[in-house]
Amino acid sequence: MVTVMRNCVADSPLWCGRFKPSHVCAPLREQKQVRPYVKYVFRNCSTSGSLERRDDLVEKTQPGWKWRLVISYDGTQYSGWQIQKNYVSIQEKVEDALSKFTRLPRDELKLVGAGRTDAGVHAWGQVAHFTTPTCFCDLEPLHTSLNGILPPDIRILEVSSVQPDFHARYSACRKTYQYKAYVSPVMDPFQHAYAYHIKNSVNIAAMEEAASYFVGTHNFSAFANHSADTASRDTLRDLLSFTVSSIGPQLLFEVEGKSFMYKQVRNMVGLLVQVGKELVPPSMVRTILLTEDRRELAKISPVAPAHGLYLMSVGYDDKVLRPVPNAPKASFGRWLRYPVSISA
């Protein structure tokens, strides 16, 4: 059973997972018991009104709802995606905004990101999910409010309902990263925080050849920095594509794979830059892969800096992205509607 609230008090939240007694209309306060899994949905909140029961939106088995966010951010000022003690992270900012809107604590929201980007790494298409015990009636107010609460260097691009078994990280079947570099004796001041400055001329053809050796299934342990998360995991990874292109001084690396290990992309780009500078041959990629030893890579190639890396997109099977029945339609942002001026 769903109780739909229409014309609630003006300061009522547009979502009803949590609300203070002062925010609830009198008819609701008169109810002494609430049955398990009842959902309360606010609609058209204004100044006063009545309650309406909706038995056509009964939720029989699912005690909560799962929601997908597509997030873009400038990672310059943050310690990365994941929450860290004494540092400011993207996850912390998004959780704070969600908690402020829904009035749910962090442990109930359970916000999870698809990729735990490092400090300084940017994203065009990070994906995250969170859960709520009740359903939103409209995702546009949530979407607008989150972007109003978040700092301007973090934006929510999309909000949608997903299947209960959707998981932002473990349901992902592919990820696409781009790495940007600027090849010039003098750095463009407008790109210094968003591209790796390379002062040497580079051999694009040699880098293209070297990148092709990464494609396929390999043991990438030589290209992964040690972390607690990767210590006991399988080091085999399948790269679907790896391209190198340039337009003027702009140099772009794009890699797509099913999953990546800690700092794997930045280590691969670091070696490709050494190939482009003609300090090592393209075949060095195969040599380092066979060593399966991160220390061998460190002897010839530094890690590419974080500020040139972008998480572009995360791909999923259509089945897990399908919205559940009776869920509100996805929100992609709302255009402002300017009033029509009438001339005298």
C-alpha positions in Angstrom: 0.0 0.0 0.0 1.2 3.5 -0.8 0.0 6.6 0.8 0.3 9.6 -1.5 0.4 13.0 0.0 -0.9 15.9 -2.0 -0.6 19.6 -1.1 1.5 19.1 2.0 2.8 22.0 4.1 5.1 24.3 2.2 8.4 23.2 3.8 7.7 19.5 3.4 10.4 17.5 1.6 9.5 16.1 -1.8 10.5 12.7 -0.5 9.1 10.9 2.6 11.7 8.4 3.7 12.4 10.6 6.7 10.4 13.6 7.9 9.8 15.5 11.2 6.4 15.6 12.7 6.1 19.3 11.9 6.5 18.5 8.3 3.6 16.1 8.1 0.0 16.9 7.4 -2.4 16.4 10.2 -4.2 13.4 8.7 -0.9 11.5 8.7 -0.1 12.3 12.3 -3.4 10.9 13.3 -2.4 7.5 12.0 -1.3 5.3 14.9 0.3 2.5 13.0 2.0 2.1 9.6 2.1 -1.3 8.0 5.5 -2.7 6.9 6.7 -1.7 3.5 4.2 1.1 3.2 5.5 3.9 1.0 4.6 7.6 1.4 5.0 9.7 -1.7 4.7 13.5 -1.8 3.0 14.9 -4.8 2.4 18.6 -5.7 3.4 19.9 -2.3 2.0 23.4 -1.6 0.2 24.7 1.5 -2.6 22.4 2.6 -4.5 19.4 1.4 -5.5 15.8 2.0 -4.2 12.2 1.9 -4.9 9.9 -1.0 -4.4 6.1 -0.8 -2.9 4.4 -3.8 -3.4 0.6 -3.8 -2.2 0.3 -7.4 1.4 0.8 -6.3 1.7 -2.0 -3.8 5.2 -3.3 -3.2 5.0 -6.9 -2.2 8.6 -8.1 -2.1 11.0 -5.2 -2.3 11.6 -3.4 1.0 13.6 -0.6 -0.6 14.3 1.1 -3.9 17.6 1.4 -5.7 18.6 4.4 -7.7 21.4 5.1 -10.2 23.3 8.3 -10.5 25.6 9.4 -13.4 28.0 11.9 -12.0 30.6 14.3 -13.5 33.2 16.0 -11.5 36.5 17.9 -11.5 38.7 15.9 -9.2 41.3 18.7 -8.6 40.2 19.6 -5.1 39.3 16.1 -3.9 41.1 13.1 -2.4 39.4 10.8 -4.9 36.0 9.1 -5.0 36.1 7.0 -1.8 35.6 8.5 1.7 38.8 8.9 3.6 39.4 10.1 7.1 40.6 13.7 7.3 40.2 14.3 3.5 37.4 15.6 1.4 36.1 13.1 -1.2 33.5 13.0 -4.0 31.6 10.2 -2.2 31.4 12.3 1.0 30.0 15.3 -0.9 27.3 13.3 -2.8 26.3 11.4 0.4 26.0 14.7 2.3 23.7 16.1 -0.5 21.6 12.9 -0.5 21.3 12.8 3.2 20.3 16.5 3.4 17.5 15.9 0.8 16.2 12.5 2.0 17.0 12.9 5.7 18.5 9.4 5.7 21.8 8.5 7.4 24.7 7.3 5.3 24.4 3.7 6.4 20.8 3.6 5.0 21.7 5.3 1.7 24.6 2.8 1.0 26.1 4.9 -1.8 28.5 2.9 -4.0 30.6 4.1 -6.9 31.5 2.1 -10.0 35.1 3.3 -10.0 37.1 4.5 -7.0 39.0 7.2 -8.8 42.2 8.5 -7.2 43.0 12.0 -5.9 43.0 14.5 -8.8 41.3 12.2 -11.3 38.3 13.5 -13.1 35.1 11.9 -14.4 32.6 12.6 -17.1 30.5 9.5 -16.5 31.0 8.0 -13.0 28.1 5.8 -11.9 26.9 5.3 -8.4 23.8 3.7 -6.8 22.0 4.3 -3.5 19.0 2.8 -1.8 15.9 4.3 -0.1 13.2 2.5 1.9 10.5 4.4 -0.1 9.9 5.5 -3.6 10.2 9.0 -5.1 7.2 10.2 -6.9 9.3 12.4 -9.3 13.0 12.4 -9.8 13.3 15.9 -11.1 13.1 17.6 -7.7 15.7 15.3 -6.3 18.0 15.9 -9.3 17.6 19.7 -9.1 18.1 19.7 -5.3 21.2 17.6 -5.4 22.9 19.9 -8.0 21.8 22.9 -5.8 23.4 21.4 -2.7 26.6 20.1 -4.3 29.6 22.3 -5.1 29.8 23.5 -8.7 32.7 21.1 -9.5 30.4 18.1 -8.9 27.3 17.6 -11.1 24.6 14.9 -11.2 23.9 14.3 -14.9 21.2 11.6 -14.6 19.0 10.0 -11.9 17.1 6.8 -12.7 15.5 3.7 -11.1 17.2 0.4 -11.6 16.6 -3.2 -10.8 17.1 -4.4 -7.1 20.2 -6.5 -8.1 22.0 -3.6 -9.8 25.3 -2.8 -8.4 27.3 0.2 -9.7 30.6 -1.6 -9.4 30.0 -5.3 -9.7 27.3 -5.1 -12.4 29.6 -3.1 -14.7 30.7 -5.0 -17.9 33.0 -2.3 -19.3 34.6 1.0 -18.4 36.1 3.6 -20.7 38.9 5.9 -19.6 40.6 8.8 -21.4 44.0 10.2 -20.7 44.8 13.7 -22.0 48.2 15.2 -22.6 49.4 18.4 -24.1 52.6 18.2 -26.2 54.3 21.6 -26.4 57.3 23.4 -25.1 54.9 25.8 -23.3 51.8 24.5 -21.4 48.4 26.0 -22.1 47.5 27.7 -18.8 43.8 26.7 -19.2 44.8 23.0 -19.3 47.4 22.8 -16.6 45.0 21.0 -14.2 43.4 18.8 -16.8 46.2 17.5 -19.1 49.8 16.0 -18.7 52.4 18.4 -20.0 54.9 16.7 -22.3 57.7 19.0 -23.5 59.2 16.5 -25.9 58.0 15.7 -29.4 56.4 12.3 -29.6 56.2 9.5 -32.2 52.4 8.8 -32.5 52.9 5.7 -34.7 55.2 4.1 -32.2 52.7 4.7 -29.4 49.8 3.3 -31.5 51.8 0.1 -32.1 52.7 -0.2 -28.4 49.1 0.4 -27.3 47.9 -2.5 -29.5 50.0 -4.9 -27.5 47.9 -4.1 -24.4 44.6 -5.3 -26.1 43.4 -8.7 -25.2 43.6 -10.8 -22.0 46.9 -10.4 -20.1 48.3 -10.5 -16.6 48.6 -6.8 -15.8 50.3 -7.2 -12.4 53.4 -5.3 -13.7 51.1 -2.3 -14.4 49.2 -2.3 -11.1 50.4 -0.6 -7.9 49.9 -2.6 -4.8 46.8 -1.9 -2.7 44.8 -3.7 -0.1 42.0 -4.1 -2.6 44.1 -5.8 -5.2 46.5 -7.9 -3.1 44.4 -11.0 -3.3 42.6 -10.4 -6.6 43.0 -12.0 -10.0 45.5 -9.9 -12.0 44.2 -11.1 -15.4 42.4 -8.2 -17.3 40.7 -8.1 -20.7 41.3 -4.8 -22.6 38.8 -4.4 -25.5 40.5 -1.4 -27.2 43.4 1.1 -26.7 43.8 4.0 -29.1 46.1 7.0 -29.4 45.2 10.1 -31.3 46.3 13.7 -31.6 44.9 17.0 -32.8 47.6 19.7 -32.8 49.2 19.7 -29.4 46.4 17.6 -27.9 47.2 14.0 -27.3 44.5 11.6 -26.3 44.7 8.0 -25.0 41.5 6.0 -24.8 41.2 2.6 -23.3 38.2 0.4 -22.8 38.1 -2.8 -20.7 36.0 -4.9 -18.5 37.8 -3.8 -15.3 41.1 -2.2 -14.3 43.4 -2.5 -11.4 44.8 0.2 -9.1 46.7 2.8 -11.2 46.7 0.4 -14.2 45.7 3.1 -16.8 48.2 5.7 -15.5 51.0 3.1 -15.6 50.2 2.0 -19.1 50.1 5.6 -20.3 53.4 6.3 -18.6 55.1 3.6 -20.6 53.4 4.7 -23.9 54.8 8.2 -23.3 58.3 6.7 -22.9 57.7 4.9 -26.2 56.6 8.1 -27.9 59.7 9.9 -26.7 61.6 7.0 -28.4 63.3 6.1 -25.1 62.1 2.5 -25.3 60.8 0.5 -28.3 57.1 -0.4 -28.7 57.9 -4.1 -28.0 58.8 -3.1 -24.4 55.1 -3.4 -23.6 55.2 -7.1 -24.3 58.4 -7.5 -22.4 57.1 -5.8 -19.3 53.8 -7.7 -19.4 55.8 -11.0 -19.4 57.8 -10.0 -16.3 54.6 -9.6 -14.2 56.7 -7.4 -11.9 55.8 -3.8 -11.1 59.5 -3.1 -10.2 60.6 -3.8 -13.7 58.2 -1.1 -15.1 59.4 1.4 -12.4 63.0 1.1 -13.8 62.0 2.6 -17.2 58.8 4.5 -16.8 57.2 6.8 -14.2 53.4 6.8 -13.4 51.5 9.4 -15.5 50.1 12.1 -13.2 46.5 11.8 -12.0 45.1 15.1 -13.4 45.2 13.9 -17.0 42.9 10.9 -16.3 39.1 10.8 -16.9 36.5 8.1 -16.2 34.4 8.6 -19.3 31.7 6.0 -19.0 30.6 2.7 -17.3 28.6 0.2 -19.3 26.0 -2.3 -18.0 23.7 -5.0 -19.3 20.3 -3.5 -20.3 18.5 -6.0 -17.9 19.9 -4.4 -14.7 19.2 -0.9 -16.0 15.6 -1.6 -16.6 13.4 0.5 -14.3 11.2 -1.4 -11.8 7.4 -1.2 -12.3 5.7 2.0 -11.2 9.0 3.8 -10.8 9.2 7.5 -11.8 10.8 8.2 -15.2 14.5 9.1 -15.3 15.6 12.7 -14.9 18.2 14.2 -17.2 17.9 17.7 -15.8 15.1 20.3 -16.3 15.2 23.2 -18.7 14.2 26.6 -17.3 11.0 27.9 -18.6 11.1 31.7 -19.0 7.8 33.5 -18.9 6.4 34.8 -22.2 6.5 38.6 -22.2 3.4 40.3 -23.6 4.0 43.6 -25.2 1.4 46.3 -24.7 
